[in-house]
Amino acid sequence: MYEEKGNIKGFISVIDKEFIGALFVDKKYQGCSIGSKLIRYVDSIYNGLTLSVYKDNSRAVNFYKNIGFDIVEEKINEDTDCIEYYMKK
């Protein structure tokens, strides 16, 4: 969780010590490096982080690429029938 002065501005969830299941930053604080700080924090604890992100979410895809994630697979999400990227750092 990223918190300043009692105000939660974002959080990250890591499943099975590798898969980023969620990364959320309050809209008011997006673009303030909070997401990057959360990724760096969990990267310092776990090795080989992975995640899935929708291909159409270009902002998120570019964010993850810029902080060192690579696309390793493109697949259809079974729940939504949308194309998603599986990415690894």
MDAnalysis code that builds the backbone (N, CA, C; Angstrom):
import MDAnalysis as mda
import numpy as np

u = mda.Universe.empty(267, n_residues=89, atom_resindex=np.repeat(np.arange(89), 3), trajectory=True)
u.add_TopologyAttr("name", ["N", "CA", "C"] * 89)
u.add_TopologyAttr("resid", np.arange(1, 90))
u.add_TopologyAttr("resname", ["MET", "TYR", "GLU", "GLU", "LYS", "GLY", "ASN", "ILE", "LYS", "GLY", "PHE", "ILE", "SER", "VAL", "ILE", "ASP", "LYS", "GLU", "PHE", "ILE", "GLY", "ALA", "LEU", "PHE", "VAL", "ASP", "LYS", "LYS", "TYR", "GLN", "GLY", "CYS", "SER", "ILE", "GLY", "SER", "LYS", "LEU", "ILE", "ARG", "TYR", "VAL", "ASP", "SER", "ILE", "TYR", "ASN", "GLY", "LEU", "THR", "LEU", "SER", "VAL", "TYR", "LYS", "ASP", "ASN", "SER", "ARG", "ALA", "VAL", "ASN", "PHE", "TYR", "LYS", "ASN", "ILE", "GLY", "PHE", "ASP", "ILE", "VAL", "GLU", "GLU", "LYS", "ILE", "ASN", "GLU", "ASP", "THR", "ASP", "CYS", "ILE", "GLU", "TYR", "TYR", "MET", "LYS", "LYS"])
u.atoms.positions = np.array([
    [0.851, -1.158, 0.000],
    [0.000, 0.000, 0.000],
    [0.907, 1.234, 0.000],
    [0.520, 2.256, -0.747],
    [1.241, 3.529, -0.762],
    [0.380, 4.543, -0.032],
    [0.945, 5.079, 1.043],
    [0.179, 5.981, 1.900],
    [1.030, 7.201, 2.237],
    [0.410, 8.348, 2.221],
    [1.056, 9.579, 2.664],
    [0.105, 10.327, 3.585],
    [0.592, 10.667, 4.755],
    [-0.182, 11.440, 5.732],
    [-1.567, 10.847, 5.977],
    [-1.620, 9.510, 6.088],
    [-2.884, 8.841, 6.362],
    [-3.786, 8.685, 5.159],
    [-3.331, 9.104, 3.984],
    [-4.126, 9.033, 2.767],
    [-3.586, 7.924, 1.863],
    [-4.392, 6.888, 1.638],
    [-3.986, 5.790, 0.765],
    [-4.116, 6.262, -0.679],
    [-2.990, 6.228, -1.401],
    [-2.965, 6.714, -2.775],
    [-2.860, 5.584, -3.799],
    [-2.494, 4.387, -3.341],
    [-2.393, 3.264, -4.257],
    [-2.084, 1.981, -3.518],
    [-2.233, 0.861, -4.235],
    [-1.861, -0.428, -3.650],
    [-1.511, -1.416, -4.749],
    [-0.793, -2.444, -4.337],
    [-0.400, -3.509, -5.246],
    [-0.655, -4.832, -4.541],
    [-1.048, -5.827, -5.317],
    [-1.295, -7.167, -4.801],
    [-0.426, -8.146, -5.583],
    [0.320, -8.982, -4.859],
    [1.174, -9.984, -5.495],
    [0.699, -11.363, -5.047],
    [0.445, -12.219, -6.022],
    [-0.058, -13.573, -5.774],
    [1.075, -14.569, -6.010],
    [1.218, -15.514, -5.110],
    [2.218, -16.578, -5.219],
    [3.634, -16.050, -5.434],
    [3.953, -14.939, -4.809],
    [5.292, -14.349, -4.813],
    [5.810, -13.970, -6.194],
    [4.901, -13.823, -7.184],
    [5.380, -13.432, -8.511],
    [4.363, -12.693, -9.360],
    [3.084, -13.055, -9.272],
    [2.084, -12.505, -10.192],
    [1.423, -11.262, -9.600],
    [1.552, -10.142, -10.300],
    [0.882, -8.924, -9.861],
    [-0.591, -9.046, -10.242],
    [-1.404, -9.276, -9.241],
    [-2.832, -9.463, -9.468],
    [-3.582, -8.148, -9.585],
    [-3.019, -7.096, -8.982],
    [-3.667, -5.784, -9.033],
    [-2.642, -4.702, -8.738],
    [-2.785, -3.602, -9.443],
    [-2.024, -2.385, -9.177],
    [-2.974, -1.235, -9.433],
    [-3.305, -0.526, -8.380],
    [-4.239, 0.587, -8.501],
    [-3.642, 1.837, -7.869],
    [-3.784, 2.944, -8.571],
    [-3.385, 4.250, -8.056],
    [-4.593, 5.162, -8.213],
    [-4.943, 5.848, -7.120],
    [-6.057, 6.796, -7.155],
    [-5.854, 7.743, -8.339],
    [-6.915, 7.962, -9.078],
    [-6.852, 8.781, -10.293],
    [-6.208, 10.149, -10.042],
    [-6.454, 10.713, -8.874],
    [-5.890, 12.029, -8.546],
    [-4.372, 12.014, -8.488],
    [-3.783, 10.824, -8.287],
    [-2.341, 10.728, -8.088],
    [-1.633, 9.962, -9.209],
    [-2.346, 9.605, -10.253],
    [-1.708, 8.940, -11.379],
    [-0.741, 9.907, -12.044],
    [0.394, 9.383, -12.468],
    [1.429, 10.219, -13.064],
    [2.387, 10.808, -12.037],
    [2.264, 10.397, -10.787],
    [3.130, 10.904, -9.715],
    [4.163, 9.867, -9.264],
    [4.402, 8.854, -10.078],
    [5.394, 7.797, -9.818],
    [5.003, 6.813, -8.726],
    [3.769, 6.850, -8.280],
    [3.345, 5.933, -7.220],
    [3.350, 4.489, -7.723],
    [2.820, 4.255, -8.926],
    [2.825, 2.902, -9.487],
    [4.234, 2.363, -9.624],
    [5.151, 3.184, -10.093],
    [6.554, 2.775, -10.231],
    [7.167, 2.430, -8.879],
    [6.858, 3.235, -7.867],
    [7.379, 2.980, -6.524],
    [6.850, 1.662, -5.977],
    [5.576, 1.389, -6.201],
    [5.003, 0.126, -5.736],
    [5.647, -1.064, -6.446],
    [5.857, -0.943, -7.759],
    [6.513, -2.025, -8.513],
    [7.939, -2.229, -7.997],
    [8.686, -1.141, -7.817],
    [10.071, -1.266, -7.321],
    [10.097, -1.942, -5.953],
    [9.124, -1.603, -5.129],
    [9.071, -2.214, -3.799],
    [8.890, -3.725, -3.882],
    [7.891, -4.180, -4.624],
    [7.673, -5.634, -4.697],
    [8.792, -6.316, -5.483],
    [9.400, -5.607, -6.431],
    [10.528, -6.164, -7.180],
    [11.725, -6.400, -6.264],
    [11.852, -5.588, -5.207],
    [12.952, -5.772, -4.257],
    [12.722, -6.977, -3.340],
    [11.489, -7.434, -3.272],
    [11.144, -8.567, -2.399],
    [11.091, -9.878, -3.182],
    [10.514, -9.833, -4.383],
    [10.295, -11.027, -5.187],
    [11.119, -10.964, -6.470],
    [11.463, -12.137, -6.986],
    [12.190, -12.227, -8.253],
    [11.257, -12.698, -9.355],
    [11.412, -12.138, -10.551],
    [10.654, -12.620, -11.694],
    [9.179, -12.282, -11.657],
    [8.842, -11.019, -11.477],
    [7.444, -10.607, -11.444],
    [6.764, -10.823, -12.797],
    [5.493, -11.198, -12.747],
    [4.682, -11.380, -13.947],
    [3.343, -10.682, -13.749],
    [2.636, -10.477, -14.875],
    [1.310, -9.874, -14.803],
    [0.597, -10.088, -16.124],
    [-0.681, -9.841, -16.134],
    [-1.484, -9.828, -17.355],
    [-2.155, -8.472, -17.461],
    [-2.203, -7.959, -18.689],
    [-2.820, -6.653, -18.925],
    [-3.515, -6.700, -20.280],
    [-4.665, -6.056, -20.374],
    [-5.382, -6.043, -21.650],
    [-4.581, -5.299, -22.716],
    [-4.511, -5.878, -23.882],
    [-3.783, -5.292, -25.008],
    [-4.302, -3.890, -25.327],
    [-5.606, -3.688, -25.243],
    [-6.213, -2.400, -25.561],
    [-5.907, -1.311, -24.530],
    [-5.394, -1.694, -23.376],
    [-5.062, -0.730, -22.332],
    [-3.633, -0.222, -22.585],
    [-3.486, 0.565, -23.646],
    [-2.154, 0.993, -24.087],
    [-1.415, 1.792, -23.022],
    [-2.125, 2.552, -22.231],
    [-1.461, 3.324, -21.170],
    [-0.775, 2.385, -20.173],
    [-1.485, 1.331, -19.766],
    [-0.909, 0.378, -18.821],
    [0.210, -0.431, -19.473],
    [-0.006, -0.864, -20.713],
    [1.022, -1.629, -21.430],
    [2.302, -0.812, -21.512],
    [2.205, 0.450, -21.896],
    [3.386, 1.309, -21.995],
    [4.034, 1.556, -20.635],
    [3.222, 1.705, -19.610],
    [3.755, 1.876, -18.254],
    [4.616, 0.671, -17.881],
    [4.065, -0.530, -18.075],
    [4.810, -1.736, -17.702],
    [6.062, -1.910, -18.553],
    [5.986, -1.614, -19.835],
    [7.185, -1.691, -20.698],
    [8.256, -0.720, -20.203],
    [7.851, 0.483, -19.844],
    [8.803, 1.506, -19.410],
    [9.507, 1.163, -18.104],
    [8.912, 0.301, -17.292],
    [9.573, -0.068, -16.034],
    [10.194, -1.460, -16.101],
    [10.340, -1.984, -17.329],
    [11.141, -3.188, -17.497],
    [10.419, -4.487, -17.771],
    [9.115, -4.450, -17.963],
    [8.387, -5.672, -18.282],
    [8.424, -5.911, -19.794],
    [8.482, -7.163, -20.174],
    [8.440, -7.569, -21.581],
    [7.214, -8.429, -21.831],
    [6.635, -8.287, -23.009],
    [5.515, -9.144, -23.405],
    [6.092, -10.504, -23.767],
    [5.588, -11.550, -23.118],
    [6.068, -12.898, -23.423],
    [4.994, -13.758, -24.088],
    [3.745, -13.302, -23.991],
    [2.659, -14.080, -24.601],
    [1.446, -13.179, -24.824],
    [0.736, -13.448, -25.894],
    [-0.536, -12.781, -26.176],
    [-1.592, -13.868, -26.191],
    [-2.679, -13.669, -25.451],
    [-3.715, -14.700, -25.372],
    [-5.082, -14.061, -25.165],
    [-6.107, -14.864, -25.296],
    [-7.482, -14.427, -25.052],
    [-7.824, -14.700, -23.594],
    [-8.314, -13.686, -22.912],
    [-8.779, -13.867, -21.549],
    [-10.086, -14.655, -21.605],
    [-10.136, -15.775, -20.925],
    [-11.303, -16.670, -20.987],
    [-12.567, -16.029, -20.420],
    [-12.417, -15.145, -19.446],
    [-13.584, -14.534, -18.805],
    [-14.191, -13.407, -19.629],
    [-13.342, -12.679, -20.374],
    [-13.819, -11.486, -21.072],
    [-13.759, -11.591, -22.597],
    [-13.070, -12.626, -23.103],
    [-12.820, -12.782, -24.543],
    [-12.005, -11.630, -25.128],
    [-11.316, -10.871, -24.288],
    [-10.445, -9.791, -24.750],
    [-9.009, -10.297, -24.829],
    [-8.239, -9.685, -25.705],
    [-6.835, -10.061, -25.841],
    [-6.055, -9.414, -24.704],
    [-5.190, -10.213, -24.096],
    [-4.339, -9.690, -23.046],
    [-2.905, -10.122, -23.273],
    [-1.998, -9.336, -22.725],
    [-0.583, -9.665, -22.757],
    [-0.202, -10.259, -21.404],
    [0.606, -11.308, -21.472],
    [1.253, -11.831, -20.283],
    [2.652, -11.246, -20.318],
    [3.035, -10.533, -19.258],
    [4.307, -9.822, -19.235],
    [5.163, -10.298, -18.071],
    [6.472, -10.186, -18.270],
    [7.425, -10.635, -17.238],
    [8.557, -9.631, -17.111],
    [9.012, -9.479, -15.878],
    [10.143, -8.579, -15.604],
    [11.353, -9.412, -15.247],
])
